[in-house]
Amino acid sequence: CRRTSPPSSARLRRTVLGSLLAASLVLLFSPAADALRAAVQRARWSDQHVAFARDSAYGALAVINDAGQHTYYVDGVPTATTPVPDITAVEEQAHLPALFHPDPGTVLVVGSGMGGLLSELLKHPVARIDYVERDPLLFEAASAVSDTFATKELADPRVAVHIADGRQFVATTARRYDLVLIGLPPPSSL
């Protein structure tokens, strides 16, 4: 009878990691993946009414409905609130730059325009607003939750929506702008 030696720790580690990887891939591509994703969403927003939740290539988007107020979260960070936006932030972002320009005819908004910024800019005598947003899922969410405030600002004939990366849009457009607003979230780290 030949005696076998126990596997080395490195070999055992490779076997365990390979098994975990295989199990993860099976779970990822099985029908259970959707159930797991839904369970994670329920746990993340357990005490909220989730009106819309889906993942895109750009992040996890969730729309929380609280008594008719929609808050859009991307990767857990609030990015827009409708129909009553954060008026102080939106007014500062829209009106201060617009008032410093004698005639802001053409405006470029790169990201975070939906949810009040476009509405506030439209109070000025602008001829055109090019709104560039990279994630089309944001517009799909607004439509899915019947967000009349967001769809109204997007439907204004002076607003042209472009689904694109803002850097690529700026690099390829021939249009020149009187005002450029970039919707970036406040820094959360260095």
VENWOLIN-V488929 format. One record per residue. RES is the residue in three letters. PSI is psi in radians with two decimals (none if undefined). OMEGA is omega in whole degrees, -180 to 180 (* if undefined). Layout:
[[RES | PSI | OMEGA] [RES | PSI | OMEGA]]
This chain:
[[CYS | 2.17 | -179] [ARG | 2.35 | -178] [ARG | 2.28 | 178] [THR | 2.53 | 179] [SER | 2.64 | 179] [PRO | 2.66 | -179] [PRO | 2.61 | 178] [SER | 2.77 | -178] [SER | -0.60 | 179] [ALA | -0.71 | 180] [ARG | -0.70 | 178] [LEU | -0.74 | 179] [ARG | -0.77 | 178] [ARG | -0.70 | 180] [THR | -0.78 | 180] [VAL | -0.81 | 180] [LEU | -0.72 | 178] [GLY | -0.70 | 178] [SER | -0.74 | 178] [LEU | -0.71 | 178] [LEU | -0.78 | 180] [ALA | -0.75 | 179] [ALA | -0.68 | 179] [SER | -0.76 | 179] [LEU | -0.70 | 178] [VAL | -0.77 | 179] [LEU | -0.72 | -178] [LEU | -0.68 | -176] [PHE | 0.25 | 179] [SER | 2.92 | 176] [PRO | -0.35 | 180] [ALA | -0.29 | -179] [ALA | -0.73 | 179] [ASP | -0.69 | 178] [ALA | -0.70 | 178] [LEU | -0.75 | 178] [ARG | -0.75 | 179] [ALA | -0.68 | 179] [ALA | -0.68 | 178] [VAL | -0.74 | 178] [GLN | -0.76 | 179] [ARG | -0.69 | 180] [ALA | -0.69 | -179] [ARG | -0.71 | -176] [TRP | 0.73 | -171] [SER | -0.60 | -177] [ASP | 0.28 | -177] [GLN | 2.80 | 174] [HIS | 1.87 | -179] [VAL | 2.00 | 180] [ALA | -0.45 | -178] [PHE | 2.39 | 176] [ALA | 2.09 | 176] [ARG | 2.73 | 176] [ASP | 2.51 | 174] [SER | -3.10 | 178] [ALA | -0.27 | -175] [TYR | -0.20 | 178] [GLY | 3.07 | 178] [ALA | 2.04 | -178] [LEU | 2.29 | 175] [ALA | 2.44 | 175] [VAL | 2.10 | 180] [ILE | 2.29 | 179] [ASN | 2.11 | 177] [ASP | 1.74 | 180] [ALA | 0.78 | 178] [GLY | -0.12 | 178] [GLN | 2.14 | 180] [HIS | 2.23 | 174] [THR | 2.17 | -179] [TYR | 2.20 | 178] [TYR | 2.34 | 172] [VAL | 2.05 | -176] [ASP | 0.67 | 177] [GLY | -0.02 | -179] [VAL | 2.19 | 180] [PRO | 2.29 | -178] [THR | -0.40 | 179] [ALA | 2.61 | 176] [THR | 2.28 | 180] [THR | 2.76 | -1] [PRO | -0.12 | 177] [VAL | 1.67 | -177] [PRO | 3.03 | 172] [ASP | 1.55 | -168] [ILE | -0.69 | -179] [THR | -0.86 | -179] [ALA | -0.77 | -177] [VAL | -0.74 | 180] [GLU | -0.74 | 178] [GLU | -0.75 | -177] [GLN | -0.56 | -177] [ALA | -0.93 | -169] [HIS | -0.70 | -178] [LEU | -0.90 | 178] [PRO | -0.69 | -178] [ALA | -0.59 | -180] [LEU | -0.38 | 178] [PHE | -0.24 | 179] [HIS | 2.32 | -178] [PRO | -0.52 | -179] [ASP | 1.42 | -178] [PRO | 1.39 | -177] [GLY | -0.78 | 180] [THR | 2.32 | -175] [VAL | 2.42 | 173] [LEU | 2.20 | 175] [VAL | 2.06 | 180] [VAL | 1.81 | 177] [GLY | 2.61 | 174] [SER | 0.63 | 179] [GLY | -0.58 | -179] [MET | 2.50 | 178] [GLY | 0.51 | 173] [GLY | -0.64 | -177] [LEU | -0.82 | 179] [LEU | -0.74 | -180] [SER | -0.73 | 180] [GLU | -0.68 | 178] [LEU | -0.60 | -179] [LEU | -0.17 | 175] [LYS | -0.22 | 177] [HIS | 2.83 | -178] [PRO | 1.04 | 179] [VAL | 2.52 | 178] [ALA | -0.57 | -176] [ARG | 2.42 | 172] [ILE | 2.08 | 172] [ASP | 2.02 | -179] [TYR | 2.00 | -178] [VAL | 2.13 | 178] [GLU | 2.33 | -175] [ARG | -0.40 | -175] [ASP | 1.89 | 180] [PRO | -0.30 | -180] [LEU | -0.47 | 178] [LEU | -0.74 | 179] [PHE | -0.62 | 177] [GLU | -0.68 | 179] [ALA | -0.77 | 180] [ALA | -0.69 | 178] [SER | -0.72 | -177] [ALA | -0.59 | -179] [VAL | 0.14 | -180] [SER | 0.89 | 180] [ASP | 1.63 | -175] [THR | -0.55 | 179] [PHE | -0.87 | -179] [ALA | -0.75 | -179] [THR | -0.52 | 178] [LYS | -0.78 | 180] [GLU | -0.61 | -180] [LEU | -0.44 | -178] [ALA | -0.16 | 180] [ASP | 2.33 | -177] [PRO | -0.30 | 178] [ARG | -0.17 | -178] [VAL | 2.17 | 175] [ALA | 2.07 | -178] [VAL | 2.32 | 178] [HIS | 2.15 | 175] [ILE | 1.80 | -177] [ALA | 2.88 | 171] [ASP | 2.30 | -176] [GLY | -0.70 | 180] [ARG | -0.74 | 179] [GLN | -0.70 | 180] [PHE | -0.83 | -179] [VAL | -0.68 | -178] [ALA | -0.45 | -174] [THR | -0.20 | -178] [THR | 2.55 | 176] [ALA | -0.20 | -177] [ARG | 2.54 | 175] [ARG | 2.57 | -173] [TYR | 2.53 | 175] [ASP | -0.49 | -176] [LEU | 2.34 | 177] [VAL | 2.14 | 178] [LEU | 2.28 | -179] [ILE | 2.08 | -178] [GLY | 1.57 | 177] [LEU | 2.50 | 176] [PRO | 2.77 | 177] [PRO | 2.56 | -179] [PRO | 2.45 | 180] [SER | -0.13 | 178] [SER | 3.01 | 176] [LEU | none | *]]
